[in-house]
Amino acid sequence: MQVRVELFGRLASQSGARELTLEMPVGATLRDVAAALAERFPVLTWVPSICRPVRNLEYVSWDTPVTADDEVSFIPPVSGGV
């Protein structure tokens, strides 16, 4: 099944991509998607340790399964403001 991955911030700058599609097996979790992303872009192995997983615009756990045509993103920590 295909899963669309949107990349923001450091993920986008380190991978050189803003959006991509990954082919994932049925039953894959967001942790599996992050592993597939790191396999494609080894510089992104840090993603599961500091990012929050998002599926279809909702924060979820790393063990949440993905389904065909889901939109996935991994939100890195941000800071700012006064």
mmCIF file of the N, C-alpha and C atoms, coordinates in Angstrom:
data_MODEL
# 
_entry.id   MODEL 
# 
loop_
_atom_site.group_PDB 
_atom_site.id 
_atom_site.type_symbol 
_atom_site.label_atom_id 
_atom_site.label_alt_id 
_atom_site.label_comp_id 
_atom_site.label_asym_id 
_atom_site.label_entity_id 
_atom_site.label_seq_id 
_atom_site.pdbx_PDB_ins_code 
_atom_site.Cartn_x 
_atom_site.Cartn_y 
_atom_site.Cartn_z 
_atom_site.occupancy 
_atom_site.B_iso_or_equiv 
_atom_site.pdbx_formal_charge 
_atom_site.auth_seq_id 
_atom_site.auth_comp_id 
_atom_site.auth_asym_id 
_atom_site.auth_atom_id 
_atom_site.pdbx_PDB_model_num 
ATOM 1   N N  . MET A 1 1  ? 0.846  -1.177 0.000  1.00 0.00 ? 1  MET A N  1 
ATOM 2   C CA . MET A 1 1  ? 0.000  0.000  0.000  1.00 0.00 ? 1  MET A CA 1 
ATOM 3   C C  . MET A 1 1  ? 0.885  1.230  0.000  1.00 0.00 ? 1  MET A C  1 
ATOM 4   N N  . GLN A 1 2  ? 0.365  2.301  -0.534 1.00 0.00 ? 2  GLN A N  1 
ATOM 5   C CA . GLN A 1 2  ? 1.121  3.540  -0.597 1.00 0.00 ? 2  GLN A CA 1 
ATOM 6   C C  . GLN A 1 2  ? 0.694  4.487  0.514  1.00 0.00 ? 2  GLN A C  1 
ATOM 7   N N  . VAL A 1 3  ? 1.699  5.108  1.133  1.00 0.00 ? 3  VAL A N  1 
ATOM 8   C CA . VAL A 1 3  ? 1.489  6.085  2.196  1.00 0.00 ? 3  VAL A CA 1 
ATOM 9   C C  . VAL A 1 3  ? 2.213  7.363  1.787  1.00 0.00 ? 3  VAL A C  1 
ATOM 10  N N  . ARG A 1 4  ? 1.520  8.481  1.869  1.00 0.00 ? 4  ARG A N  1 
ATOM 11  C CA . ARG A 1 4  ? 2.127  9.773  1.542  1.00 0.00 ? 4  ARG A CA 1 
ATOM 12  C C  . ARG A 1 4  ? 2.769  10.360 2.788  1.00 0.00 ? 4  ARG A C  1 
ATOM 13  N N  . VAL A 1 5  ? 4.019  10.789 2.658  1.00 0.00 ? 5  VAL A N  1 
ATOM 14  C CA . VAL A 1 5  ? 4.760  11.352 3.786  1.00 0.00 ? 5  VAL A CA 1 
ATOM 15  C C  . VAL A 1 5  ? 5.085  12.805 3.467  1.00 0.00 ? 5  VAL A C  1 
ATOM 16  N N  . GLU A 1 6  ? 4.678  13.694 4.363  1.00 0.00 ? 6  GLU A N  1 
ATOM 17  C CA . GLU A 1 6  ? 5.004  15.121 4.252  1.00 0.00 ? 6  GLU A CA 1 
ATOM 18  C C  . GLU A 1 6  ? 6.167  15.399 5.206  1.00 0.00 ? 6  GLU A C  1 
ATOM 19  N N  . LEU A 1 7  ? 7.171  16.106 4.719  1.00 0.00 ? 7  LEU A N  1 
ATOM 20  C CA . LEU A 1 7  ? 8.363  16.387 5.514  1.00 0.00 ? 7  LEU A CA 1 
ATOM 21  C C  . LEU A 1 7  ? 8.455  17.883 5.802  1.00 0.00 ? 7  LEU A C  1 
ATOM 22  N N  . PHE A 1 8  ? 8.706  18.205 7.060  1.00 0.00 ? 8  PHE A N  1 
ATOM 23  C CA . PHE A 1 8  ? 8.777  19.590 7.512  1.00 0.00 ? 8  PHE A CA 1 
ATOM 24  C C  . PHE A 1 8  ? 10.116 19.866 8.177  1.00 0.00 ? 8  PHE A C  1 
ATOM 25  N N  . GLY A 1 9  ? 10.498 21.130 8.200  1.00 0.00 ? 9  GLY A N  1 
ATOM 26  C CA . GLY A 1 9  ? 11.663 21.574 8.948  1.00 0.00 ? 9  GLY A CA 1 
ATOM 27  C C  . GLY A 1 9  ? 12.925 20.808 8.594  1.00 0.00 ? 9  GLY A C  1 
ATOM 28  N N  . ARG A 1 10 ? 13.587 20.335 9.634  1.00 0.00 ? 10 ARG A N  1 
ATOM 29  C CA . ARG A 1 10 ? 14.861 19.627 9.491  1.00 0.00 ? 10 ARG A CA 1 
ATOM 30  C C  . ARG A 1 10 ? 14.732 18.376 8.623  1.00 0.00 ? 10 ARG A C  1 
ATOM 31  N N  . LEU A 1 11 ? 13.592 17.695 8.686  1.00 0.00 ? 11 LEU A N  1 
ATOM 32  C CA . LEU A 1 11 ? 13.396 16.509 7.859  1.00 0.00 ? 11 LEU A CA 1 
ATOM 33  C C  . LEU A 1 11 ? 13.449 16.880 6.380  1.00 0.00 ? 11 LEU A C  1 
ATOM 34  N N  . ALA A 1 12 ? 12.776 17.956 6.019  1.00 0.00 ? 12 ALA A N  1 
ATOM 35  C CA . ALA A 1 12 ? 12.767 18.400 4.625  1.00 0.00 ? 12 ALA A CA 1 
ATOM 36  C C  . ALA A 1 12 ? 14.150 18.859 4.184  1.00 0.00 ? 12 ALA A C  1 
ATOM 37  N N  . SER A 1 13 ? 14.827 19.622 5.032  1.00 0.00 ? 13 SER A N  1 
ATOM 38  C CA . SER A 1 13 ? 16.139 20.133 4.630  1.00 0.00 ? 13 SER A CA 1 
ATOM 39  C C  . SER A 1 13 ? 17.172 19.017 4.530  1.00 0.00 ? 13 SER A C  1 
ATOM 40  N N  . GLN A 1 14 ? 17.125 18.037 5.424  1.00 0.00 ? 14 GLN A N  1 
ATOM 41  C CA . GLN A 1 14 ? 18.120 16.963 5.372  1.00 0.00 ? 14 GLN A CA 1 
ATOM 42  C C  . GLN A 1 14 ? 17.838 15.938 4.274  1.00 0.00 ? 14 GLN A C  1 
ATOM 43  N N  . SER A 1 15 ? 16.586 15.761 3.920  1.00 0.00 ? 15 SER A N  1 
ATOM 44  C CA . SER A 1 15 ? 16.259 14.792 2.872  1.00 0.00 ? 15 SER A CA 1 
ATOM 45  C C  . SER A 1 15 ? 16.230 15.420 1.490  1.00 0.00 ? 15 SER A C  1 
ATOM 46  N N  . GLY A 1 16 ? 16.008 16.740 1.426  1.00 0.00 ? 16 GLY A N  1 
ATOM 47  C CA . GLY A 1 16 ? 15.876 17.409 0.145  1.00 0.00 ? 16 GLY A CA 1 
ATOM 48  C C  . GLY A 1 16 ? 14.502 17.209 -0.477 1.00 0.00 ? 16 GLY A C  1 
ATOM 49  N N  . ALA A 1 17 ? 13.549 16.721 0.314  1.00 0.00 ? 17 ALA A N  1 
ATOM 50  C CA . ALA A 1 17 ? 12.190 16.470 -0.193 1.00 0.00 ? 17 ALA A CA 1 
ATOM 51  C C  . ALA A 1 17 ? 11.169 17.083 0.751  1.00 0.00 ? 17 ALA A C  1 
ATOM 52  N N  . ARG A 1 18 ? 10.049 17.508 0.206  1.00 0.00 ? 18 ARG A N  1 
ATOM 53  C CA . ARG A 1 18 ? 8.947  18.030 1.024  1.00 0.00 ? 18 ARG A CA 1 
ATOM 54  C C  . ARG A 1 18 ? 7.818  17.022 1.120  1.00 0.00 ? 18 ARG A C  1 
ATOM 55  N N  . GLU A 1 19 ? 7.738  16.140 0.140  1.00 0.00 ? 19 GLU A N  1 
ATOM 56  C CA . GLU A 1 19 ? 6.678  15.137 0.120  1.00 0.00 ? 19 GLU A CA 1 
ATOM 57  C C  . GLU A 1 19 ? 7.174  13.942 -0.683 1.00 0.00 ? 19 GLU A C  1 
ATOM 58  N N  . LEU A 1 20 ? 6.801  12.739 -0.250 1.00 0.00 ? 20 LEU A N  1 
ATOM 59  C CA . LEU A 1 20 ? 7.143  11.540 -0.989 1.00 0.00 ? 20 LEU A CA 1 
ATOM 60  C C  . LEU A 1 20 ? 6.135  10.449 -0.682 1.00 0.00 ? 20 LEU A C  1 
ATOM 61  N N  . THR A 1 21 ? 6.144  9.419  -1.481 1.00 0.00 ? 21 THR A N  1 
ATOM 62  C CA . THR A 1 21 ? 5.259  8.284  -1.284 1.00 0.00 ? 21 THR A CA 1 
ATOM 63  C C  . THR A 1 21 ? 6.112  7.067  -0.976 1.00 0.00 ? 21 THR A C  1 
ATOM 64  N N  . LEU A 1 22 ? 5.744  6.333  0.073  1.00 0.00 ? 22 LEU A N  1 
ATOM 65  C CA . LEU A 1 22 ? 6.445  5.102  0.441  1.00 0.00 ? 22 LEU A CA 1 
ATOM 66  C C  . LEU A 1 22 ? 5.510  3.922  0.253  1.00 0.00 ? 22 LEU A C  1 
ATOM 67  N N  . GLU A 1 23 ? 6.051  2.849  -0.244 1.00 0.00 ? 23 GLU A N  1 
ATOM 68  C CA . GLU A 1 23 ? 5.307  1.599  -0.362 1.00 0.00 ? 23 GLU A CA 1 
ATOM 69  C C  . GLU A 1 23 ? 5.511  0.839  0.945  1.00 0.00 ? 23 GLU A C  1 
ATOM 70  N N  . MET A 1 24 ? 4.417  0.570  1.659  1.00 0.00 ? 24 MET A N  1 
ATOM 71  C CA . MET A 1 24 ? 4.482  -0.096 2.958  1.00 0.00 ? 24 MET A CA 1 
ATOM 72  C C  . MET A 1 24 ? 3.632  -1.365 2.932  1.00 0.00 ? 24 MET A C  1 
ATOM 73  N N  . PRO A 1 25 ? 4.029  -2.379 3.704  1.00 0.00 ? 25 PRO A N  1 
ATOM 74  C CA . PRO A 1 25 ? 3.213  -3.592 3.771  1.00 0.00 ? 25 PRO A CA 1 
ATOM 75  C C  . PRO A 1 25 ? 1.955  -3.364 4.603  1.00 0.00 ? 25 PRO A C  1 
ATOM 76  N N  . VAL A 1 26 ? 0.937  -4.125 4.337  1.00 0.00 ? 26 VAL A N  1 
ATOM 77  C CA . VAL A 1 26 ? -0.286 -4.064 5.141  1.00 0.00 ? 26 VAL A CA 1 
ATOM 78  C C  . VAL A 1 26 ? 0.085  -4.384 6.585  1.00 0.00 ? 26 VAL A C  1 
ATOM 79  N N  . GLY A 1 27 ? -0.455 -3.617 7.523  1.00 0.00 ? 27 GLY A N  1 
ATOM 80  C CA . GLY A 1 27 ? -0.160 -3.816 8.939  1.00 0.00 ? 27 GLY A CA 1 
ATOM 81  C C  . GLY A 1 27 ? 0.991  -2.976 9.453  1.00 0.00 ? 27 GLY A C  1 
ATOM 82  N N  . ALA A 1 28 ? 1.616  -2.185 8.584  1.00 0.00 ? 28 ALA A N  1 
ATOM 83  C CA . ALA A 1 28 ? 2.735  -1.342 8.994  1.00 0.00 ? 28 ALA A CA 1 
ATOM 84  C C  . ALA A 1 28 ? 2.258  -0.274 9.981  1.00 0.00 ? 28 ALA A C  1 
ATOM 85  N N  . THR A 1 29 ? 3.148  0.102  10.875 1.00 0.00 ? 29 THR A N  1 
ATOM 86  C CA . THR A 1 29 ? 2.863  1.152  11.849 1.00 0.00 ? 29 THR A CA 1 
ATOM 87  C C  . THR A 1 29 ? 3.641  2.414  11.485 1.00 0.00 ? 29 THR A C  1 
ATOM 88  N N  . LEU A 1 30 ? 3.384  3.469  12.211 1.00 0.00 ? 30 LEU A N  1 
ATOM 89  C CA . LEU A 1 30 ? 4.140  4.697  11.979 1.00 0.00 ? 30 LEU A CA 1 
ATOM 90  C C  . LEU A 1 30 ? 5.619  4.502  12.276 1.00 0.00 ? 30 LEU A C  1 
ATOM 91  N N  . ARG A 1 31 ? 5.943  3.634  13.210 1.00 0.00 ? 31 ARG A N  1 
ATOM 92  C CA . ARG A 1 31 ? 7.350  3.313  13.482 1.00 0.00 ? 31 ARG A CA 1 
ATOM 93  C C  . ARG A 1 31 ? 7.974  2.667  12.237 1.00 0.00 ? 31 ARG A C  1 
ATOM 94  N N  . ASP A 1 32 ? 7.209  1.796  11.561 1.00 0.00 ? 32 ASP A N  1 
ATOM 95  C CA . ASP A 1 32 ? 7.693  1.162  10.334 1.00 0.00 ? 32 ASP A CA 1 
ATOM 96  C C  . ASP A 1 32 ? 7.891  2.190  9.219  1.00 0.00 ? 32 ASP A C  1 
ATOM 97  N N  . VAL A 1 33 ? 6.997  3.164  9.137  1.00 0.00 ? 33 VAL A N  1 
ATOM 98  C CA . VAL A 1 33 ? 7.135  4.219  8.134  1.00 0.00 ? 33 VAL A CA 1 
ATOM 99  C C  . VAL A 1 33 ? 8.395  5.029  8.409  1.00 0.00 ? 33 VAL A C  1 
ATOM 100 N N  . ALA A 1 34 ? 8.645  5.351  9.665  1.00 0.00 ? 34 ALA A N  1 
ATOM 101 C CA . ALA A 1 34 ? 9.863  6.099  10.021 1.00 0.00 ? 34 ALA A CA 1 
ATOM 102 C C  . ALA A 1 34 ? 11.107 5.286  9.669  1.00 0.00 ? 34 ALA A C  1 
ATOM 103 N N  . ALA A 1 35 ? 11.056 3.974  9.884  1.00 0.00 ? 35 ALA A N  1 
ATOM 104 C CA . ALA A 1 35 ? 12.192 3.109  9.539  1.00 0.00 ? 35 ALA A CA 1 
ATOM 105 C C  . ALA A 1 35 ? 12.411 3.088  8.030  1.00 0.00 ? 35 ALA A C  1 
ATOM 106 N N  . ALA A 1 36 ? 11.328 3.028  7.257  1.00 0.00 ? 36 ALA A N  1 
ATOM 107 C CA . ALA A 1 36 ? 11.438 3.050  5.796  1.00 0.00 ? 36 ALA A CA 1 
ATOM 108 C C  . ALA A 1 36 ? 11.997 4.384  5.317  1.00 0.00 ? 36 ALA A C  1 
ATOM 109 N N  . LEU A 1 37 ? 11.588 5.460  5.976  1.00 0.00 ? 37 LEU A N  1 
ATOM 110 C CA . LEU A 1 37 ? 12.095 6.788  5.635  1.00 0.00 ? 37 LEU A CA 1 
ATOM 111 C C  . LEU A 1 37 ? 13.600 6.857  5.907  1.00 0.00 ? 37 LEU A C  1 
ATOM 112 N N  . ALA A 1 38 ? 14.037 6.320  7.055  1.00 0.00 ? 38 ALA A N  1 
ATOM 113 C CA . ALA A 1 38 ? 15.459 6.323  7.403  1.00 0.00 ? 38 ALA A CA 1 
ATOM 114 C C  . ALA A 1 38 ? 16.265 5.407  6.486  1.00 0.00 ? 38 ALA A C  1 
ATOM 115 N N  . GLU A 1 39 ? 15.627 4.360  5.977  1.00 0.00 ? 39 GLU A N  1 
ATOM 116 C CA . GLU A 1 39 ? 16.319 3.484  5.022  1.00 0.00 ? 39 GLU A CA 1 
ATOM 117 C C  . GLU A 1 39 ? 16.575 4.244  3.716  1.00 0.00 ? 39 GLU A C  1 
ATOM 118 N N  . ARG A 1 40 ? 15.617 5.042  3.330  1.00 0.00 ? 40 ARG A N  1 
ATOM 119 C CA . ARG A 1 40 ? 15.754 5.831  2.100  1.00 0.00 ? 40 ARG A CA 1 
ATOM 120 C C  . ARG A 1 40 ? 16.688 7.021  2.291  1.00 0.00 ? 40 ARG A C  1 
ATOM 121 N N  . PHE A 1 41 ? 16.615 7.647  3.468  1.00 0.00 ? 41 PHE A N  1 
ATOM 122 C CA . PHE A 1 41 ? 17.461 8.794  3.807  1.00 0.00 ? 41 PHE A CA 1 
ATOM 123 C C  . PHE A 1 41 ? 18.140 8.502  5.149  1.00 0.00 ? 41 PHE A C  1 
ATOM 124 N N  . PRO A 1 42 ? 19.299 7.833  5.141  1.00 0.00 ? 42 PRO A N  1 
ATOM 125 C CA . PRO A 1 42 ? 19.957 7.434  6.399  1.00 0.00 ? 42 PRO A CA 1 
ATOM 126 C C  . PRO A 1 42 ? 20.206 8.577  7.379  1.00 0.00 ? 42 PRO A C  1 
ATOM 127 N N  . VAL A 1 43 ? 20.277 9.795  6.894  1.00 0.00 ? 43 VAL A N  1 
ATOM 128 C CA . VAL A 1 43 ? 20.491 10.940 7.770  1.00 0.00 ? 43 VAL A CA 1 
ATOM 129 C C  . VAL A 1 43 ? 19.297 11.160 8.716  1.00 0.00 ? 43 VAL A C  1 
ATOM 130 N N  . LEU A 1 44 ? 18.153 10.519 8.434  1.00 0.00 ? 44 LEU A N  1 
ATOM 131 C CA . LEU A 1 44 ? 16.936 10.715 9.240  1.00 0.00 ? 44 LEU A CA 1 
ATOM 132 C C  . LEU A 1 44 ? 16.710 9.629  10.290 1.00 0.00 ? 44 LEU A C  1 
ATOM 133 N N  . THR A 1 45 ? 17.753 8.919  10.687 1.00 0.00 ? 45 THR A N  1 
ATOM 134 C CA . THR A 1 45 ? 17.579 7.874  11.711 1.00 0.00 ? 45 THR A CA 1 
ATOM 135 C C  . THR A 1 45 ? 17.138 8.446  13.050 1.00 0.00 ? 45 THR A C  1 
ATOM 136 N N  . TRP A 1 46 ? 17.306 9.724  13.269 1.00 0.00 ? 46 TRP A N  1 
ATOM 137 C CA . TRP A 1 46 ? 16.942 10.377 14.532 1.00 0.00 ? 46 TRP A CA 1 
ATOM 138 C C  . TRP A 1 46 ? 15.438 10.592 14.686 1.00 0.00 ? 46 TRP A C  1 
ATOM 139 N N  . VAL A 1 47 ? 14.670 10.459 13.621 1.00 0.00 ? 47 VAL A N  1 
ATOM 140 C CA . VAL A 1 47 ? 13.244 10.806 13.634 1.00 0.00 ? 47 VAL A CA 1 
ATOM 141 C C  . VAL A 1 47 ? 12.458 10.162 14.782 1.00 0.00 ? 47 VAL A C  1 
ATOM 142 N N  . PRO A 1 48 ? 12.514 8.841  14.990 1.00 0.00 ? 48 PRO A N  1 
ATOM 143 C CA . PRO A 1 48 ? 11.684 8.256  16.059 1.00 0.00 ? 48 PRO A CA 1 
ATOM 144 C C  . PRO A 1 48 ? 12.070 8.703  17.475 1.00 0.00 ? 48 PRO A C  1 
ATOM 145 N N  . SER A 1 49 ? 13.297 9.149  17.630 1.00 0.00 ? 49 SER A N  1 
ATOM 146 C CA . SER A 1 49 ? 13.731 9.512  18.987 1.00 0.00 ? 49 SER A CA 1 
ATOM 147 C C  . SER A 1 49 ? 13.269 10.896 19.423 1.00 0.00 ? 49 SER A C  1 
ATOM 148 N N  . ILE A 1 50 ? 12.956 11.801 18.464 1.00 0.00 ? 50 ILE A N  1 
ATOM 149 C CA . ILE A 1 50 ? 12.575 13.148 18.904 1.00 0.00 ? 50 ILE A CA 1 
ATOM 150 C C  . ILE A 1 50 ? 11.308 13.706 18.260 1.00 0.00 ? 50 ILE A C  1 
ATOM 151 N N  . CYS A 1 51 ? 10.796 13.067 17.232 1.00 0.00 ? 51 CYS A N  1 
ATOM 152 C CA . CYS A 1 51 ? 9.611  13.598 16.543 1.00 0.00 ? 51 CYS A CA 1 
ATOM 153 C C  . CYS A 1 51 ? 8.322  13.012 17.098 1.00 0.00 ? 51 CYS A C  1 
ATOM 154 N N  . ARG A 1 52 ? 7.235  13.693 16.807 1.00 0.00 ? 52 ARG A N  1 
ATOM 155 C CA . ARG A 1 52 ? 5.895  13.179 17.123 1.00 0.00 ? 52 ARG A CA 1 
ATOM 156 C C  . ARG A 1 52 ? 5.245  12.727 15.829 1.00 0.00 ? 52 ARG A C  1 
ATOM 157 N N  . PRO A 1 53 ? 4.696  11.518 15.807 1.00 0.00 ? 53 PRO A N  1 
ATOM 158 C CA . PRO A 1 53 ? 4.060  11.027 14.592 1.00 0.00 ? 53 PRO A CA 1 
ATOM 159 C C  . PRO A 1 53 ? 2.649  11.588 14.417 1.00 0.00 ? 53 PRO A C  1 
ATOM 160 N N  . VAL A 1 54 ? 2.299  11.855 13.164 1.00 0.00 ? 54 VAL A N  1 
ATOM 161 C CA . VAL A 1 54 ? 0.985  12.392 12.820 1.00 0.00 ? 54 VAL A CA 1 
ATOM 162 C C  . VAL A 1 54 ? 0.426  11.559 11.661 1.00 0.00 ? 54 VAL A C  1 
ATOM 163 N N  . ARG A 1 55 ? -0.827 11.153 11.790 1.00 0.00 ? 55 ARG A N  1 
ATOM 164 C CA . ARG A 1 55 ? -1.506 10.433 10.708 1.00 0.00 ? 55 ARG A CA 1 
ATOM 165 C C  . ARG A 1 55 ? -2.808 11.158 10.413 1.00 0.00 ? 55 ARG A C  1 
ATOM 166 N N  . ASN A 1 56 ? -2.978 11.553 9.181  1.00 0.00 ? 56 ASN A N  1 
ATOM 167 C CA . ASN A 1 56 ? -4.186 12.262 8.750  1.00 0.00 ? 56 ASN A CA 1 
ATOM 168 C C  . ASN A 1 56 ? -4.511 13.458 9.645  1.00 0.00 ? 56 ASN A C  1 
ATOM 169 N N  . LEU A 1 57 ? -3.481 14.253 9.901  1.00 0.00 ? 57 LEU A N  1 
ATOM 170 C CA . LEU A 1 57 ? -3.578 15.518 10.647 1.00 0.00 ? 57 LEU A CA 1 
ATOM 171 C C  . LEU A 1 57 ? -3.879 15.358 12.132 1.00 0.00 ? 57 LEU A C  1 
ATOM 172 N N  . GLU A 1 58 ? -3.659 14.168 12.708 1.00 0.00 ? 58 GLU A N  1 
ATOM 173 C CA . GLU A 1 58 ? -3.858 13.954 14.146 1.00 0.00 ? 58 GLU A CA 1 
ATOM 174 C C  . GLU A 1 58 ? -2.622 13.322 14.756 1.00 0.00 ? 58 GLU A C  1 
ATOM 175 N N  . TYR A 1 59 ? -2.204 13.850 15.900 1.00 0.00 ? 59 TYR A N  1 
ATOM 176 C CA . TYR A 1 59 ? -1.099 13.219 16.625 1.00 0.00 ? 59 TYR A CA 1 
ATOM 177 C C  . TYR A 1 59 ? -1.552 11.848 17.105 1.00 0.00 ? 59 TYR A C  1 
ATOM 178 N N  . VAL A 1 60 ? -0.691 10.853 16.904 1.00 0.00 ? 60 VAL A N  1 
ATOM 179 C CA . VAL A 1 60 ? -0.994 9.477  17.287 1.00 0.00 ? 60 VAL A CA 1 
ATOM 180 C C  . VAL A 1 60 ? 0.262  8.848  17.882 1.00 0.00 ? 60 VAL A C  1 
ATOM 181 N N  . SER A 1 61 ? 0.175  7.584  18.295 1.00 0.00 ? 61 SER A N  1 
ATOM 182 C CA . SER A 1 61 ? 1.342  6.897  18.855 1.00 0.00 ? 61 SER A CA 1 
ATOM 183 C C  . SER A 1 61 ? 2.151  6.235  17.735 1.00 0.00 ? 61 SER A C  1 
ATOM 184 N N  . TRP A 1 62 ? 3.371  5.866  18.062 1.00 0.00 ? 62 TRP A N  1 
ATOM 185 C CA . TRP A 1 62 ? 4.251  5.210  17.101 1.00 0.00 ? 62 TRP A CA 1 
ATOM 186 C C  . TRP A 1 62 ? 3.721  3.847  16.674 1.00 0.00 ? 62 TRP A C  1 
ATOM 187 N N  . ASP A 1 63 ? 2.887  3.228  17.491 1.00 0.00 ? 63 ASP A N  1 
ATOM 188 C CA . ASP A 1 63 ? 2.356  1.904  17.174 1.00 0.00 ? 63 ASP A CA 1 
ATOM 189 C C  . ASP A 1 63 ? 1.045  1.954  16.390 1.00 0.00 ? 63 ASP A C  1 
ATOM 190 N N  . THR A 1 64 ? 0.609  3.138  16.016 1.00 0.00 ? 64 THR A N  1 
ATOM 191 C CA . THR A 1 64 ? -0.619 3.287  15.232 1.00 0.00 ? 64 THR A CA 1 
ATOM 192 C C  . THR A 1 64 ? -0.398 2.718  13.832 1.00 0.00 ? 64 THR A C  1 
ATOM 193 N N  . PRO A 1 65 ? -1.293 1.844  13.384 1.00 0.00 ? 65 PRO A N  1 
ATOM 194 C CA . PRO A 1 65 ? -1.148 1.311  12.022 1.00 0.00 ? 65 PRO A CA 1 
ATOM 195 C C  . PRO A 1 65 ? -1.517 2.360  10.974 1.00 0.00 ? 65 PRO A C  1 
ATOM 196 N N  . VAL A 1 66 ? -0.894 2.226  9.813  1.00 0.00 ? 66 VAL A N  1 
ATOM 197 C CA . VAL A 1 66 ? -1.240 3.086  8.690  1.00 0.00 ? 66 VAL A CA 1 
ATOM 198 C C  . VAL A 1 66 ? -2.057 2.273  7.686  1.00 0.00 ? 66 VAL A C  1 
ATOM 199 N N  . THR A 1 67 ? -2.870 2.970  6.921  1.00 0.00 ? 67 THR A N  1 
ATOM 200 C CA . THR A 1 67 ? -3.664 2.324  5.887  1.00 0.00 ? 67 THR A CA 1 
ATOM 201 C C  . THR A 1 67 ? -3.380 3.011  4.553  1.00 0.00 ? 67 THR A C  1 
ATOM 202 N N  . ALA A 1 68 ? -3.820 2.389  3.487  1.00 0.00 ? 68 ALA A N  1 
ATOM 203 C CA . ALA A 1 68 ? -3.573 2.928  2.150  1.00 0.00 ? 68 ALA A CA 1 
ATOM 204 C C  . ALA A 1 68 ? -4.062 4.369  2.051  1.00 0.00 ? 68 ALA A C  1 
ATOM 205 N N  . ASP A 1 69 ? -3.261 5.175  1.432  1.00 0.00 ? 69 ASP A N  1 
ATOM 206 C CA . ASP A 1 69 ? -3.564 6.585  1.162  1.00 0.00 ? 69 ASP A CA 1 
ATOM 207 C C  . ASP A 1 69 ? -3.559 7.480  2.396  1.00 0.00 ? 69 ASP A C  1 
ATOM 208 N N  . ASP A 1 70 ? -3.027 6.989  3.523  1.00 0.00 ? 70 ASP A N  1 
ATOM 209 C CA . ASP A 1 70 ? -2.865 7.865  4.689  1.00 0.00 ? 70 ASP A CA 1 
ATOM 210 C C  . ASP A 1 70 ? -1.848 8.950  4.370  1.00 0.00 ? 70 ASP A C  1 
ATOM 211 N N  . GLU A 1 71 ? -2.016 10.092 5.037  1.00 0.00 ? 71 GLU A N  1 
ATOM 212 C CA . GLU A 1 71 ? -1.027 11.167 4.999  1.00 0.00 ? 71 GLU A CA 1 
ATOM 213 C C  . GLU A 1 71 ? -0.304 11.148 6.336  1.00 0.00 ? 71 GLU A C  1 
ATOM 214 N N  . VAL A 1 72 ? 1.000  10.988 6.286  1.00 0.00 ? 72 VAL A N  1 
ATOM 215 C CA . VAL A 1 72 ? 1.816  10.836 7.487  1.00 0.00 ? 72 VAL A CA 1 
ATOM 216 C C  . VAL A 1 72 ? 2.827  11.966 7.548  1.00 0.00 ? 72 VAL A C  1 
ATOM 217 N N  . SER A 1 73 ? 3.114  12.430 8.752  1.00 0.00 ? 73 SER A N  1 
ATOM 218 C CA . SER A 1 73 ? 4.211  13.366 8.938  1.00 0.00 ? 73 SER A CA 1 
ATOM 219 C C  . SER A 1 73 ? 4.822  13.123 10.312 1.00 0.00 ? 73 SER A C  1 
ATOM 220 N N  . PHE A 1 74 ? 6.023  13.611 10.462 1.00 0.00 ? 74 PHE A N  1 
ATOM 221 C CA . PHE A 1 74 ? 6.740  13.490 11.724 1.00 0.00 ? 74 PHE A CA 1 
ATOM 222 C C  . PHE A 1 74 ? 7.153  14.897 12.118 1.00 0.00 ? 74 PHE A C  1 
ATOM 223 N N  . ILE A 1 75 ? 6.593  15.379 13.222 1.00 0.00 ? 75 ILE A N  1 
ATOM 224 C CA . ILE A 1 75 ? 6.793  16.763 13.606 1.00 0.00 ? 75 ILE A CA 1 
ATOM 225 C C  . ILE A 1 75 ? 8.005  16.869 14.536 1.00 0.00 ? 75 ILE A C  1 
ATOM 226 N N  . PRO A 1 76 ? 9.047  17.567 14.061 1.00 0.00 ? 76 PRO A N  1 
ATOM 227 C CA . PRO A 1 76 ? 10.222 17.753 14.894 1.00 0.00 ? 76 PRO A CA 1 
ATOM 228 C C  . PRO A 1 76 ? 9.945  18.803 15.967 1.00 0.00 ? 76 PRO A C  1 
ATOM 229 N N  . PRO A 1 77 ? 10.745 18.801 17.020 1.00 0.00 ? 77 PRO A N  1 
ATOM 230 C CA . PRO A 1 77 ? 10.553 19.830 18.044 1.00 0.00 ? 77 PRO A CA 1 
ATOM 231 C C  . PRO A 1 77 ? 10.837 21.215 17.457 1.00 0.00 ? 77 PRO A C  1 
ATOM 232 N N  . VAL A 1 78 ? 10.076 22.172 17.925 1.00 0.00 ? 78 VAL A N  1 
ATOM 233 C CA . VAL A 1 78 ? 10.252 23.553 17.462 1.00 0.00 ? 78 VAL A CA 1 
ATOM 234 C C  . VAL A 1 78 ? 10.351 24.458 18.679 1.00 0.00 ? 78 VAL A C  1 
ATOM 235 N N  . SER A 1 79 ? 10.932 25.611 18.473 1.00 0.00 ? 79 SER A N  1 
ATOM 236 C CA . SER A 1 79 ? 10.979 26.587 19.545 1.00 0.00 ? 79 SER A CA 1 
ATOM 237 C C  . SER A 1 79 ? 10.796 27.962 18.924 1.00 0.00 ? 79 SER A C  1 
ATOM 238 N N  . GLY A 1 80 ? 10.555 28.892 19.756 1.00 0.00 ? 80 GLY A N  1 
ATOM 239 C CA . GLY A 1 80 ? 10.386 30.261 19.253 1.00 0.00 ? 80 GLY A CA 1 
ATOM 240 C C  . GLY A 1 80 ? 9.458  31.030 20.157 1.00 0.00 ? 80 GLY A C  1 
ATOM 241 N N  . GLY A 1 81 ? 9.194  32.213 19.765 1.00 0.00 ? 81 GLY A N  1 
ATOM 242 C CA . GLY A 1 81 ? 8.327  33.051 20.571 1.00 0.00 ? 81 GLY A CA 1 
ATOM 243 C C  . GLY A 1 81 ? 9.107  33.785 21.628 1.00 0.00 ? 81 GLY A C  1 
ATOM 244 N N  . VAL A 1 82 ? 8.405  34.610 22.343 1.00 0.00 ? 82 VAL A N  1 
ATOM 245 C CA . VAL A 1 82 ? 9.041  35.400 23.391 1.00 0.00 ? 82 VAL A CA 1 
ATOM 246 C C  . VAL A 1 82 ? 8.278  35.191 24.668 1.00 0.00 ? 82 VAL A C  1 
# 
